[in-house]
Amino acid sequence: MKRYLIVLITVIAAVAAHAETYSFLNFVKGDNTGNSFAATGTKVTFQGGNAIITAGGKTSTMPMGNVAYLEFSNTQLGDAPSWLKGDVNGDGVVDILDVNCLVNIILGSESPDKYQGRAYVNDDNSIDITDINEIINIILG
């Protein structure tokens, strides 16, 4: 129930963030796969652990149990990643705030799940000082 409430809040927040400026609504699983729907004219309702998506005159049912997060994006799933390498917090900028996120994950004060795979900066499926070094290198150019 808690997960569904978080997803619902995320959807509401995303809609409030001017969803009409994005092309796709992505339902992303933990492994960064999932389903993409055209954002314009899409209606999402939640019922019994499923998302009911109506888009383009078609209705799809998506089980929410394995969905890690929802995002509005200009990138459809299957295209290039929808975030910048090193942009751990997903704000569109690689900066010291991303380093802070990694430090909090390493110290255990935040869950890496919150960052939907973006915390694995050097792609070794481990979050450690090497990811911090990678971000610093990105910042310094």
Buried (B, 14 or more C-beta within 10 A) or exposed (E): EEEBEEBBEEBEEBBEEEBEEBEBBBBBBEEBEBBBBEBEEBEBEBEEEBBBBBBEEEEEEBEBEEBBBBBBBEBBBEEEEBBBBBBBBBEEEBBEEBBBBBEBBBEEEBEBEBBBBBBBBBEEEEBEEEBBEBBBEBBEE
